[in-house]
């Protein structure tokens, strides 16, 4: 089985930041598609203090070959010092969809 297509989950401070990042990722062929999820509450420890804030999650579909560039672009556009960015391999999927993802993120030129 080839796990070259990834499902990348990340969070943003709000919907506008998520949209800005999503547009850049798709425009720059780093993600085939980005789904922005509804706002949710995040509870976490940061610099020794318990924090609670609203965040917006988003999911980008990309390939393992494009992950490092996608991750760097999210970090460059993100307001957080340490944004949550995690990738999960897609182990099964519709072959036509997976092919579409690969074609959308293939480096141009």
Gaussian input, Z-matrix of N, CA and C with variables (Angstrom, degrees):
# hf/3-21g

backbone

0 1
 N
 C     1     B1
 C     2     B2     1     A1
 N     3     B3     2     A2     1     D1
 C     4     B4     3     A3     2     D2
 C     5     B5     4     A4     3     D3
 N     6     B6     5     A5     4     D4
 C     7     B7     6     A6     5     D5
 C     8     B8     7     A7     6     D6
 N     9     B9     8     A8     7     D7
 C    10    B10     9     A9     8     D8
 C    11    B11    10    A10     9     D9
 N    12    B12    11    A11    10    D10
 C    13    B13    12    A12    11    D11
 C    14    B14    13    A13    12    D12
 N    15    B15    14    A14    13    D13
 C    16    B16    15    A15    14    D14
 C    17    B17    16    A16    15    D15
 N    18    B18    17    A17    16    D16
 C    19    B19    18    A18    17    D17
 C    20    B20    19    A19    18    D18
 N    21    B21    20    A20    19    D19
 C    22    B22    21    A21    20    D20
 C    23    B23    22    A22    21    D21
 N    24    B24    23    A23    22    D22
 C    25    B25    24    A24    23    D23
 C    26    B26    25    A25    24    D24
 N    27    B27    26    A26    25    D25
 C    28    B28    27    A27    26    D26
 C    29    B29    28    A28    27    D27
 N    30    B30    29    A29    28    D28
 C    31    B31    30    A30    29    D29
 C    32    B32    31    A31    30    D30
 N    33    B33    32    A32    31    D31
 C    34    B34    33    A33    32    D32
 C    35    B35    34    A34    33    D33
 N    36    B36    35    A35    34    D34
 C    37    B37    36    A36    35    D35
 C    38    B38    37    A37    36    D36
 N    39    B39    38    A38    37    D37
 C    40    B40    39    A39    38    D38
 C    41    B41    40    A40    39    D39
 N    42    B42    41    A41    40    D40
 C    43    B43    42    A42    41    D41
 C    44    B44    43    A43    42    D42
 N    45    B45    44    A44    43    D43
 C    46    B46    45    A45    44    D44
 C    47    B47    46    A46    45    D45
 N    48    B48    47    A47    46    D46
 C    49    B49    48    A48    47    D47
 C    50    B50    49    A49    48    D48
 N    51    B51    50    A50    49    D49
 C    52    B52    51    A51    50    D50
 C    53    B53    52    A52    51    D51
 N    54    B54    53    A53    52    D52
 C    55    B55    54    A54    53    D53
 C    56    B56    55    A55    54    D54
 N    57    B57    56    A56    55    D55
 C    58    B58    57    A57    56    D56
 C    59    B59    58    A58    57    D57
 N    60    B60    59    A59    58    D58
 C    61    B61    60    A60    59    D59
 C    62    B62    61    A61    60    D60
 N    63    B63    62    A62    61    D61
 C    64    B64    63    A63    62    D62
 C    65    B65    64    A64    63    D63
 N    66    B66    65    A65    64    D64
 C    67    B67    66    A66    65    D65
 C    68    B68    67    A67    66    D66
 N    69    B69    68    A68    67    D67
 C    70    B70    69    A69    68    D68
 C    71    B71    70    A70    69    D69
 N    72    B72    71    A71    70    D70
 C    73    B73    72    A72    71    D71
 C    74    B74    73    A73    72    D72
 N    75    B75    74    A74    73    D73
 C    76    B76    75    A75    74    D74
 C    77    B77    76    A76    75    D75
 N    78    B78    77    A77    76    D76
 C    79    B79    78    A78    77    D77
 C    80    B80    79    A79    78    D78
 N    81    B81    80    A80    79    D79
 C    82    B82    81    A81    80    D80
 C    83    B83    82    A82    81    D81
 N    84    B84    83    A83    82    D82
 C    85    B85    84    A84    83    D83
 C    86    B86    85    A85    84    D84
 N    87    B87    86    A86    85    D85
 C    88    B88    87    A87    86    D86
 C    89    B89    88    A88    87    D87
 N    90    B90    89    A89    88    D88
 C    91    B91    90    A90    89    D89
 C    92    B92    91    A91    90    D90
 N    93    B93    92    A92    91    D91
 C    94    B94    93    A93    92    D92
 C    95    B95    94    A94    93    D93
 N    96    B96    95    A95    94    D94
 C    97    B97    96    A96    95    D95
 C    98    B98    97    A97    96    D96
 N    99    B99    98    A98    97    D97
 C   100   B100    99    A99    98    D98
 C   101   B101   100   A100    99    D99
 N   102   B102   101   A101   100   D100
 C   103   B103   102   A102   101   D101
 C   104   B104   103   A103   102   D102
 N   105   B105   104   A104   103   D103
 C   106   B106   105   A105   104   D104
 C   107   B107   106   A106   105   D105
 N   108   B108   107   A107   106   D106
 C   109   B109   108   A108   107   D107
 C   110   B110   109   A109   108   D108
 N   111   B111   110   A110   109   D109
 C   112   B112   111   A111   110   D110
 C   113   B113   112   A112   111   D111
 N   114   B114   113   A113   112   D112
 C   115   B115   114   A114   113   D113
 C   116   B116   115   A115   114   D114
 N   117   B117   116   A116   115   D115
 C   118   B118   117   A117   116   D116
 C   119   B119   118   A118   117   D117
 N   120   B120   119   A119   118   D118
 C   121   B121   120   A120   119   D119
 C   122   B122   121   A121   120   D120
 N   123   B123   122   A122   121   D121
 C   124   B124   123   A123   122   D122
 C   125   B125   124   A124   123   D123
 N   126   B126   125   A125   124   D124
 C   127   B127   126   A126   125   D125
 C   128   B128   127   A127   126   D126
 N   129   B129   128   A128   127   D127
 C   130   B130   129   A129   128   D128
 C   131   B131   130   A130   129   D129
 N   132   B132   131   A131   130   D130
 C   133   B133   132   A132   131   D131
 C   134   B134   133   A133   132   D132
 N   135   B135   134   A134   133   D133
 C   136   B136   135   A135   134   D134
 C   137   B137   136   A136   135   D135
 N   138   B138   137   A137   136   D136
 C   139   B139   138   A138   137   D137
 C   140   B140   139   A139   138   D138
 N   141   B141   140   A140   139   D139
 C   142   B142   141   A141   140   D140
 C   143   B143   142   A142   141   D141
 N   144   B144   143   A143   142   D142
 C   145   B145   144   A144   143   D143
 C   146   B146   145   A145   144   D144
 N   147   B147   146   A146   145   D145
 C   148   B148   147   A147   146   D146
 C   149   B149   148   A148   147   D147
 N   150   B150   149   A149   148   D148
 C   151   B151   150   A150   149   D149
 C   152   B152   151   A151   150   D150
 N   153   B153   152   A152   151   D151
 C   154   B154   153   A153   152   D152
 C   155   B155   154   A154   153   D153
 N   156   B156   155   A155   154   D154
 C   157   B157   156   A156   155   D155
 C   158   B158   157   A157   156   D156
 N   159   B159   158   A158   157   D157
 C   160   B160   159   A159   158   D158
 C   161   B161   160   A160   159   D159
 N   162   B162   161   A161   160   D160
 C   163   B163   162   A162   161   D161
 C   164   B164   163   A163   162   D162
 N   165   B165   164   A164   163   D163
 C   166   B166   165   A165   164   D164
 C   167   B167   166   A166   165   D165
 N   168   B168   167   A167   166   D166
 C   169   B169   168   A168   167   D167
 C   170   B170   169   A169   168   D168
 N   171   B171   170   A170   169   D169
 C   172   B172   171   A171   170   D170
 C   173   B173   172   A172   171   D171
 N   174   B174   173   A173   172   D172
 C   175   B175   174   A174   173   D173
 C   176   B176   175   A175   174   D174
 N   177   B177   176   A176   175   D175
 C   178   B178   177   A177   176   D176
 C   179   B179   178   A178   177   D177
 N   180   B180   179   A179   178   D178
 C   181   B181   180   A180   179   D179
 C   182   B182   181   A181   180   D180
 N   183   B183   182   A182   181   D181
 C   184   B184   183   A183   182   D182
 C   185   B185   184   A184   183   D183
 N   186   B186   185   A185   184   D184
 C   187   B187   186   A186   185   D185
 C   188   B188   187   A187   186   D186
 N   189   B189   188   A188   187   D187
 C   190   B190   189   A189   188   D188
 C   191   B191   190   A190   189   D189
 N   192   B192   191   A191   190   D190
 C   193   B193   192   A192   191   D191
 C   194   B194   193   A193   192   D192
 N   195   B195   194   A194   193   D193
 C   196   B196   195   A195   194   D194
 C   197   B197   196   A196   195   D195
 N   198   B198   197   A197   196   D196
 C   199   B199   198   A198   197   D197
 C   200   B200   199   A199   198   D198
 N   201   B201   200   A200   199   D199
 C   202   B202   201   A201   200   D200
 C   203   B203   202   A202   201   D201
 N   204   B204   203   A203   202   D202
 C   205   B205   204   A204   203   D203
 C   206   B206   205   A205   204   D204
 N   207   B207   206   A206   205   D205
 C   208   B208   207   A207   206   D206
 C   209   B209   208   A208   207   D207
 N   210   B210   209   A209   208   D208
 C   211   B211   210   A210   209   D209
 C   212   B212   211   A211   210   D210
 N   213   B213   212   A212   211   D211
 C   214   B214   213   A213   212   D212
 C   215   B215   214   A214   213   D213
 N   216   B216   215   A215   214   D214
 C   217   B217   216   A216   215   D215
 C   218   B218   217   A217   216   D216
 N   219   B219   218   A218   217   D217
 C   220   B220   219   A219   218   D218
 C   221   B221   220   A220   219   D219
 N   222   B222   221   A221   220   D220
 C   223   B223   222   A222   221   D221
 C   224   B224   223   A223   222   D222
 N   225   B225   224   A224   223   D223
 C   226   B226   225   A225   224   D224
 C   227   B227   226   A226   225   D225
 N   228   B228   227   A227   226   D226
 C   229   B229   228   A228   227   D227
 C   230   B230   229   A229   228   D228
 N   231   B231   230   A230   229   D229
 C   232   B232   231   A231   230   D230
 C   233   B233   232   A232   231   D231
 N   234   B234   233   A233   232   D232
 C   235   B235   234   A234   233   D233
 C   236   B236   235   A235   234   D234
 N   237   B237   236   A236   235   D235
 C   238   B238   237   A237   236   D236
 C   239   B239   238   A238   237   D237
 N   240   B240   239   A239   238   D238
 C   241   B241   240   A240   239   D239
 C   242   B242   241   A241   240   D240
 N   243   B243   242   A242   241   D241
 C   244   B244   243   A243   242   D242
 C   245   B245   244   A244   243   D243
 N   246   B246   245   A245   244   D244
 C   247   B247   246   A246   245   D245
 C   248   B248   247   A247   246   D246
 N   249   B249   248   A248   247   D247
 C   250   B250   249   A249   248   D248
 C   251   B251   250   A250   249   D249
 N   252   B252   251   A251   250   D250
 C   253   B253   252   A252   251   D251
 C   254   B254   253   A253   252   D252
 N   255   B255   254   A254   253   D253
 C   256   B256   255   A255   254   D254
 C   257   B257   256   A256   255   D255
 N   258   B258   257   A257   256   D256
 C   259   B259   258   A258   257   D257
 C   260   B260   259   A259   258   D258
 N   261   B261   260   A260   259   D259
 C   262   B262   261   A261   260   D260
 C   263   B263   262   A262   261   D261
 N   264   B264   263   A263   262   D262
 C   265   B265   264   A264   263   D263
 C   266   B266   265   A265   264   D264
 N   267   B267   266   A266   265   D265
 C   268   B268   267   A267   266   D266
 C   269   B269   268   A268   267   D267
 N   270   B270   269   A269   268   D268
 C   271   B271   270   A270   269   D269
 C   272   B272   271   A271   270   D270
 N   273   B273   272   A272   271   D271
 C   274   B274   273   A273   272   D272
 C   275   B275   274   A274   273   D273
 N   276   B276   275   A275   274   D274
 C   277   B277   276   A276   275   D275
 C   278   B278   277   A277   276   D276
 N   279   B279   278   A278   277   D277
 C   280   B280   279   A279   278   D278
 C   281   B281   280   A280   279   D279
 N   282   B282   281   A281   280   D280
 C   283   B283   282   A282   281   D281
 C   284   B284   283   A283   282   D282
 N   285   B285   284   A284   283   D283
 C   286   B286   285   A285   284   D284
 C   287   B287   286   A286   285   D285
 N   288   B288   287   A287   286   D286
 C   289   B289   288   A288   287   D287
 C   290   B290   289   A289   288   D288
 N   291   B291   290   A290   289   D289
 C   292   B292   291   A291   290   D290
 C   293   B293   292   A292   291   D291
 N   294   B294   293   A293   292   D292
 C   295   B295   294   A294   293   D293
 C   296   B296   295   A295   294   D294
 N   297   B297   296   A296   295   D295
 C   298   B298   297   A297   296   D296
 C   299   B299   298   A298   297   D297
 N   300   B300   299   A299   298   D298
 C   301   B301   300   A300   299   D299
 C   302   B302   301   A301   300   D300
 N   303   B303   302   A302   301   D301
 C   304   B304   303   A303   302   D302
 C   305   B305   304   A304   303   D303
 N   306   B306   305   A305   304   D304
 C   307   B307   306   A306   305   D305
 C   308   B308   307   A307   306   D306
 N   309   B309   308   A308   307   D307
 C   310   B310   309   A309   308   D308
 C   311   B311   310   A310   309   D309
 N   312   B312   311   A311   310   D310
 C   313   B313   312   A312   311   D311
 C   314   B314   313   A313   312   D312
 N   315   B315   314   A314   313   D313
 C   316   B316   315   A315   314   D314
 C   317   B317   316   A316   315   D315
 N   318   B318   317   A317   316   D316
 C   319   B319   318   A318   317   D317
 C   320   B320   319   A319   318   D318
 N   321   B321   320   A320   319   D319
 C   322   B322   321   A321   320   D320
 C   323   B323   322   A322   321   D321
 N   324   B324   323   A323   322   D322
 C   325   B325   324   A324   323   D323
 C   326   B326   325   A325   324   D324

   B1=1.4465
   B2=1.5226
   B3=1.3238
   B4=1.4500
   B5=1.5270
   B6=1.3215
   B7=1.4613
   B8=1.5216
   B9=1.3171
   B10=1.4510
   B11=1.5171
   B12=1.3439
   B13=1.4606
   B14=1.5260
   B15=1.3387
   B16=1.4632
   B17=1.5200
   B18=1.2984
   B19=1.4613
   B20=1.5206
   B21=1.3303
   B22=1.4652
   B23=1.5193
   B24=1.3241
   B25=1.4535
   B26=1.5150
   B27=1.3209
   B28=1.4630
   B29=1.5204
   B30=1.3163
   B31=1.4547
   B32=1.5190
   B33=1.3309
   B34=1.4645
   B35=1.5204
   B36=1.3136
   B37=1.4640
   B38=1.5249
   B39=1.3404
   B40=1.4557
   B41=1.5296
   B42=1.3301
   B43=1.4643
   B44=1.5275
   B45=1.3174
   B46=1.4686
   B47=1.5288
   B48=1.3270
   B49=1.4627
   B50=1.5318
   B51=1.3234
   B52=1.4713
   B53=1.5251
   B54=1.3470
   B55=1.4699
   B56=1.5279
   B57=1.3048
   B58=1.4719
   B59=1.5224
   B60=1.3172
   B61=1.4648
   B62=1.5268
   B63=1.3283
   B64=1.4640
   B65=1.5216
   B66=1.3233
   B67=1.4674
   B68=1.5285
   B69=1.3211
   B70=1.4650
   B71=1.5235
   B72=1.3195
   B73=1.4602
   B74=1.5231
   B75=1.3244
   B76=1.4698
   B77=1.5259
   B78=1.3244
   B79=1.4638
   B80=1.5251
   B81=1.3310
   B82=1.4622
   B83=1.5342
   B84=1.3186
   B85=1.4721
   B86=1.5277
   B87=1.3300
   B88=1.4609
   B89=1.5217
   B90=1.3298
   B91=1.4737
   B92=1.5183
   B93=1.3206
   B94=1.4613
   B95=1.5237
   B96=1.3088
   B97=1.4584
   B98=1.5218
   B99=1.3203
   B100=1.4612
   B101=1.5249
   B102=1.3089
   B103=1.4648
   B104=1.5212
   B105=1.3301
   B106=1.4620
   B107=1.5218
   B108=1.3151
   B109=1.4660
   B110=1.5317
   B111=1.3203
   B112=1.4729
   B113=1.5289
   B114=1.3056
   B115=1.4676
   B116=1.5251
   B117=1.3122
   B118=1.4578
   B119=1.5236
   B120=1.2948
   B121=1.4558
   B122=1.5163
   B123=1.3068
   B124=1.4648
   B125=1.5286
   B126=1.3180
   B127=1.4593
   B128=1.5141
   B129=1.3306
   B130=1.4599
   B131=1.5229
   B132=1.3148
   B133=1.4635
   B134=1.5240
   B135=1.3254
   B136=1.4631
   B137=1.5137
   B138=1.3270
   B139=1.4635
   B140=1.5227
   B141=1.3416
   B142=1.4581
   B143=1.5183
   B144=1.3254
   B145=1.4578
   B146=1.5234
   B147=1.3244
   B148=1.4573
   B149=1.5219
   B150=1.3264
   B151=1.4613
   B152=1.5202
   B153=1.3131
   B154=1.4569
   B155=1.5185
   B156=1.3398
   B157=1.4641
   B158=1.5187
   B159=1.3166
   B160=1.4569
   B161=1.5225
   B162=1.3211
   B163=1.4623
   B164=1.5197
   B165=1.3159
   B166=1.4636
   B167=1.5182
   B168=1.3220
   B169=1.4573
   B170=1.5198
   B171=1.3127
   B172=1.4633
   B173=1.5187
   B174=1.3319
   B175=1.4592
   B176=1.5224
   B177=1.3165
   B178=1.4669
   B179=1.5109
   B180=1.3239
   B181=1.4600
   B182=1.5188
   B183=1.3374
   B184=1.4572
   B185=1.5206
   B186=1.3172
   B187=1.4689
   B188=1.5286
   B189=1.3106
   B190=1.4614
   B191=1.5287
   B192=1.3178
   B193=1.4643
   B194=1.5299
   B195=1.3273
   B196=1.4702
   B197=1.5276
   B198=1.3490
   B199=1.4627
   B200=1.5215
   B201=1.3133
   B202=1.4710
   B203=1.5300
   B204=1.3254
   B205=1.4670
   B206=1.5297
   B207=1.3326
   B208=1.4604
   B209=1.5215
   B210=1.3090
   B211=1.4668
   B212=1.5345
   B213=1.3184
   B214=1.4668
   B215=1.5276
   B216=1.3228
   B217=1.4698
   B218=1.5161
   B219=1.3342
   B220=1.4700
   B221=1.5198
   B222=1.3129
   B223=1.4681
   B224=1.5285
   B225=1.3296
   B226=1.4664
   B227=1.5317
   B228=1.3268
   B229=1.4646
   B230=1.5241
   B231=1.3097
   B232=1.4589
   B233=1.5176
   B234=1.3303
   B235=1.4659
   B236=1.5246
   B237=1.3267
   B238=1.4618
   B239=1.5245
   B240=1.3011
   B241=1.4643
   B242=1.5311
   B243=1.3400
   B244=1.4631
   B245=1.5265
   B246=1.3215
   B247=1.4696
   B248=1.5264
   B249=1.3156
   B250=1.4649
   B251=1.5207
   B252=1.3084
   B253=1.4679
   B254=1.5163
   B255=1.3271
   B256=1.4582
   B257=1.5223
   B258=1.3173
   B259=1.4582
   B260=1.5207
   B261=1.3135
   B262=1.4616
   B263=1.5174
   B264=1.3253
   B265=1.4684
   B266=1.5204
   B267=1.3003
   B268=1.4618
   B269=1.5177
   B270=1.3243
   B271=1.4632
   B272=1.5199
   B273=1.3150
   B274=1.4615
   B275=1.5213
   B276=1.3135
   B277=1.4558
   B278=1.5127
   B279=1.3154
   B280=1.4491
   B281=1.5293
   B282=1.3270
   B283=1.4666
   B284=1.5290
   B285=1.3163
   B286=1.4662
   B287=1.5263
   B288=1.3292
   B289=1.4599
   B290=1.5325
   B291=1.3197
   B292=1.4654
   B293=1.5289
   B294=1.3102
   B295=1.4637
   B296=1.5213
   B297=1.3242
   B298=1.4645
   B299=1.5277
   B300=1.3367
   B301=1.4687
   B302=1.5238
   B303=1.3181
   B304=1.4738
   B305=1.5279
   B306=1.3186
   B307=1.4715
   B308=1.5212
   B309=1.3225
   B310=1.4684
   B311=1.5134
   B312=1.3214
   B313=1.4604
   B314=1.5256
   B315=1.3155
   B316=1.4689
   B317=1.5289
   B318=1.3208
   B319=1.4762
   B320=1.5273
   B321=1.3254
   B322=1.4497
   B323=1.5235
   B324=1.3300
   B325=1.4580
   B326=1.4377
   A1=110.01
   A2=116.83
   A3=121.76
   A4=109.07
   A5=116.83
   A6=121.40
   A7=111.45
   A8=118.16
   A9=120.18
   A10=113.92
   A11=118.67
   A12=120.77
   A13=107.83
   A14=115.73
   A15=121.88
   A16=111.61
   A17=114.67
   A18=124.95
   A19=104.07
   A20=118.23
   A21=122.34
   A22=109.04
   A23=115.76
   A24=121.88
   A25=108.94
   A26=115.81
   A27=121.29
   A28=108.10
   A29=116.31
   A30=120.95
   A31=109.22
   A32=114.97
   A33=122.36
   A34=108.36
   A35=116.20
   A36=119.94
   A37=112.67
   A38=116.57
   A39=120.42
   A40=109.28
   A41=116.19
   A42=120.77
   A43=112.25
   A44=117.77
   A45=119.65
   A46=110.75
   A47=117.67
   A48=119.66
   A49=109.63
   A50=117.43
   A51=120.80
   A52=110.65
   A53=117.35
   A54=120.40
   A55=111.77
   A56=116.63
   A57=120.62
   A58=110.47
   A59=116.09
   A60=120.88
   A61=109.99
   A62=117.17
   A63=121.15
   A64=111.21
   A65=117.46
   A66=120.64
   A67=111.15
   A68=116.50
   A69=120.12
   A70=111.07
   A71=117.31
   A72=120.59
   A73=111.67
   A74=116.68
   A75=120.00
   A76=110.09
   A77=117.90
   A78=121.91
   A79=111.58
   A80=116.40
   A81=122.00
   A82=112.81
   A83=116.95
   A84=123.17
   A85=112.80
   A86=115.99
   A87=120.74
   A88=110.74
   A89=116.14
   A90=122.65
   A91=107.96
   A92=115.12
   A93=119.86
   A94=110.22
   A95=115.94
   A96=122.42
   A97=107.64
   A98=116.41
   A99=121.36
   A100=107.78
   A101=116.07
   A102=122.15
   A103=108.30
   A104=115.69
   A105=121.07
   A106=107.67
   A107=115.39
   A108=122.84
   A109=110.07
   A110=117.55
   A111=120.04
   A112=111.45
   A113=114.56
   A114=120.39
   A115=110.54
   A116=115.26
   A117=121.17
   A118=108.46
   A119=116.34
   A120=121.52
   A121=109.69
   A122=116.00
   A123=121.89
   A124=108.27
   A125=116.23
   A126=122.37
   A127=106.49
   A128=116.33
   A129=121.03
   A130=110.09
   A131=115.49
   A132=121.13
   A133=107.53
   A134=116.87
   A135=121.76
   A136=108.33
   A137=115.94
   A138=122.99
   A139=111.41
   A140=114.90
   A141=121.23
   A142=115.62
   A143=117.93
   A144=120.92
   A145=109.99
   A146=115.47
   A147=120.17
   A148=108.79
   A149=116.42
   A150=122.76
   A151=109.72
   A152=116.06
   A153=122.10
   A154=106.94
   A155=115.39
   A156=119.81
   A157=110.44
   A158=115.53
   A159=121.14
   A160=108.31
   A161=116.68
   A162=122.84
   A163=108.61
   A164=114.85
   A165=121.85
   A166=106.83
   A167=116.86
   A168=121.12
   A169=110.41
   A170=115.31
   A171=119.19
   A172=109.28
   A173=114.13
   A174=121.56
   A175=108.35
   A176=116.11
   A177=121.71
   A178=109.00
   A179=115.95
   A180=120.64
   A181=107.87
   A182=116.17
   A183=121.91
   A184=109.06
   A185=116.14
   A186=120.69
   A187=109.48
   A188=115.28
   A189=120.24
   A190=110.57
   A191=116.83
   A192=120.76
   A193=112.38
   A194=117.77
   A195=121.49
   A196=112.77
   A197=117.46
   A198=119.76
   A199=113.15
   A200=118.66
   A201=119.62
   A202=111.57
   A203=117.27
   A204=120.93
   A205=110.46
   A206=117.13
   A207=121.25
   A208=110.16
   A209=116.84
   A210=121.88
   A211=110.33
   A212=117.18
   A213=121.38
   A214=110.78
   A215=117.36
   A216=120.65
   A217=110.74
   A218=117.42
   A219=119.56
   A220=109.37
   A221=117.18
   A222=120.66
   A223=111.57
   A224=117.00
   A225=121.07
   A226=112.25
   A227=116.82
   A228=121.03
   A229=113.59
   A230=117.47
   A231=122.97
   A232=112.40
   A233=115.85
   A234=120.65
   A235=112.59
   A236=118.54
   A237=121.10
   A238=110.63
   A239=115.76
   A240=121.25
   A241=110.74
   A242=115.82
   A243=121.59
   A244=109.35
   A245=117.12
   A246=118.35
   A247=111.86
   A248=115.34
   A249=120.93
   A250=107.82
   A251=117.04
   A252=122.81
   A253=106.49
   A254=116.84
   A255=120.43
   A256=109.36
   A257=115.85
   A258=120.88
   A259=110.04
   A260=114.90
   A261=122.06
   A262=107.72
   A263=117.19
   A264=118.41
   A265=110.38
   A266=116.20
   A267=121.11
   A268=106.26
   A269=116.09
   A270=120.48
   A271=112.77
   A272=117.05
   A273=122.46
   A274=107.60
   A275=116.09
   A276=119.31
   A277=110.21
   A278=115.21
   A279=120.39
   A280=108.35
   A281=118.54
   A282=120.82
   A283=113.47
   A284=117.74
   A285=119.39
   A286=111.28
   A287=116.83
   A288=120.22
   A289=110.60
   A290=116.82
   A291=120.14
   A292=111.11
   A293=117.17
   A294=120.82
   A295=110.02
   A296=117.33
   A297=121.78
   A298=110.87
   A299=117.04
   A300=120.46
   A301=109.37
   A302=116.69
   A303=120.53
   A304=111.75
   A305=117.00
   A306=120.52
   A307=111.82
   A308=117.53
   A309=121.25
   A310=113.12
   A311=117.71
   A312=120.46
   A313=113.26
   A314=116.30
   A315=119.37
   A316=108.25
   A317=117.53
   A318=119.81
   A319=110.65
   A320=115.37
   A321=121.44
   A322=109.12
   A323=115.17
   A324=119.89
   A325=111.17
   D1=139.69
   D2=-179.36
   D3=-104.70
   D4=120.66
   D5=-177.86
   D6=-103.19
   D7=42.46
   D8=-175.39
   D9=-78.66
   D10=-17.72
   D11=177.59
   D12=-93.20
   D13=135.17
   D14=-176.44
   D15=-119.41
   D16=150.80
   D17=172.06
   D18=-109.16
   D19=109.89
   D20=-175.08
   D21=-105.93
   D22=120.08
   D23=177.29
   D24=-101.25
   D25=135.61
   D26=175.73
   D27=-146.67
   D28=166.88
   D29=175.97
   D30=-122.98
   D31=158.26
   D32=177.01
   D33=-132.16
   D34=163.42
   D35=-177.90
   D36=-70.04
   D37=-27.96
   D38=178.15
   D39=-161.70
   D40=176.77
   D41=-176.00
   D42=-63.99
   D43=-37.00
   D44=-178.75
   D45=-66.76
   D46=-41.02
   D47=177.17
   D48=-64.08
   D49=-41.24
   D50=177.96
   D51=-61.02
   D52=-42.61
   D53=178.55
   D54=-64.64
   D55=-42.36
   D56=179.05
   D57=-59.43
   D58=-47.12
   D59=179.70
   D60=-65.46
   D61=-45.79
   D62=-178.20
   D63=-59.87
   D64=-45.96
   D65=179.96
   D66=-60.40
   D67=-42.97
   D68=179.93
   D69=-64.21
   D70=-43.21
   D71=-178.27
   D72=-62.66
   D73=-42.34
   D74=-179.81
   D75=-73.85
   D76=-45.24
   D77=179.91
   D78=-57.29
   D79=-38.38
   D80=-175.59
   D81=-91.86
   D82=10.32
   D83=177.87
   D84=59.79
   D85=32.27
   D86=175.31
   D87=-93.31
   D88=-21.88
   D89=175.58
   D90=-138.53
   D91=143.62
   D92=176.35
   D93=-75.99
   D94=-34.68
   D95=-175.54
   D96=-159.13
   D97=146.84
   D98=174.15
   D99=-130.20
   D100=127.29
   D101=175.44
   D102=-102.94
   D103=125.49
   D104=178.24
   D105=-97.07
   D106=126.74
   D107=-175.07
   D108=-94.74
   D109=161.96
   D110=178.65
   D111=-63.99
   D112=157.42
   D113=177.57
   D114=-59.27
   D115=148.55
   D116=179.07
   D117=-147.67
   D118=165.77
   D119=179.52
   D120=-91.75
   D121=132.91
   D122=175.19
   D123=-112.60
   D124=130.67
   D125=176.29
   D126=-120.52
   D127=123.52
   D128=-173.70
   D129=-157.20
   D130=165.08
   D131=175.88
   D132=-100.52
   D133=129.36
   D134=177.66
   D135=-135.64
   D136=123.14
   D137=-179.48
   D138=51.59
   D139=42.33
   D140=174.03
   D141=82.43
   D142=2.52
   D143=-177.26
   D144=-121.49
   D145=138.31
   D146=176.20
   D147=-71.88
   D148=127.11
   D149=-178.09
   D150=-116.83
   D151=151.26
   D152=173.70
   D153=-142.96
   D154=122.50
   D155=-176.89
   D156=-149.42
   D157=162.72
   D158=174.10
   D159=-87.50
   D160=138.28
   D161=176.95
   D162=-137.23
   D163=166.55
   D164=174.74
   D165=-121.99
   D166=126.52
   D167=177.65
   D168=-90.18
   D169=155.23
   D170=173.00
   D171=-146.67
   D172=153.38
   D173=-177.86
   D174=-123.69
   D175=125.98
   D176=178.15
   D177=-112.64
   D178=137.45
   D179=174.68
   D180=-101.80
   D181=124.64
   D182=-176.23
   D183=-149.48
   D184=-168.27
   D185=176.35
   D186=-116.92
   D187=161.08
   D188=178.24
   D189=-59.50
   D190=-35.39
   D191=-179.74
   D192=-65.05
   D193=-26.31
   D194=-177.74
   D195=-100.72
   D196=-2.48
   D197=-174.29
   D198=-59.99
   D199=-47.34
   D200=-177.03
   D201=-59.53
   D202=-42.37
   D203=178.76
   D204=-67.27
   D205=-40.78
   D206=177.86
   D207=-61.99
   D208=-46.10
   D209=-179.96
   D210=-60.86
   D211=-45.24
   D212=179.69
   D213=-62.44
   D214=-38.67
   D215=-179.27
   D216=-69.37
   D217=-40.96
   D218=176.08
   D219=-59.59
   D220=-47.25
   D221=-179.08
   D222=-60.54
   D223=-39.25
   D224=-179.07
   D225=-65.82
   D226=-32.70
   D227=-176.67
   D228=-95.39
   D229=-9.27
   D230=-170.90
   D231=-85.88
   D232=146.67
   D233=177.67
   D234=-84.11
   D235=-16.05
   D236=-178.34
   D237=-82.99
   D238=146.93
   D239=173.76
   D240=-66.13
   D241=-39.35
   D242=-179.61
   D243=-132.54
   D244=83.02
   D245=-179.66
   D246=-70.27
   D247=149.99
   D248=175.04
   D249=-78.01
   D250=119.34
   D251=176.51
   D252=-140.44
   D253=113.67
   D254=178.96
   D255=-133.04
   D256=145.51
   D257=-179.00
   D258=-118.77
   D259=137.89
   D260=175.73
   D261=-121.48
   D262=134.32
   D263=177.88
   D264=-71.50
   D265=142.28
   D266=172.83
   D267=-86.93
   D268=113.95
   D269=-176.09
   D270=-89.99
   D271=-22.17
   D272=177.86
   D273=-144.54
   D274=151.13
   D275=176.72
   D276=178.85
   D277=165.89
   D278=176.62
   D279=-62.44
   D280=122.48
   D281=-176.76
   D282=-56.04
   D283=-36.78
   D284=179.63
   D285=-67.00
   D286=-40.25
   D287=177.87
   D288=-64.46
   D289=-46.07
   D290=-179.11
   D291=-62.87
   D292=-37.85
   D293=175.83
   D294=-64.00
   D295=-42.44
   D296=177.71
   D297=-58.99
   D298=-44.93
   D299=178.18
   D300=-57.82
   D301=-49.90
   D302=-179.05
   D303=-57.40
   D304=-42.62
   D305=-178.57
   D306=-68.59
   D307=-35.82
   D308=-178.39
   D309=-69.31
   D310=-30.07
   D311=-176.71
   D312=-104.90
   D313=4.80
   D314=178.62
   D315=-63.25
   D316=132.83
   D317=178.80
   D318=-55.57
   D319=138.19
   D320=-179.79
   D321=-91.31
   D322=139.54
   D323=175.61
   D324=94.98

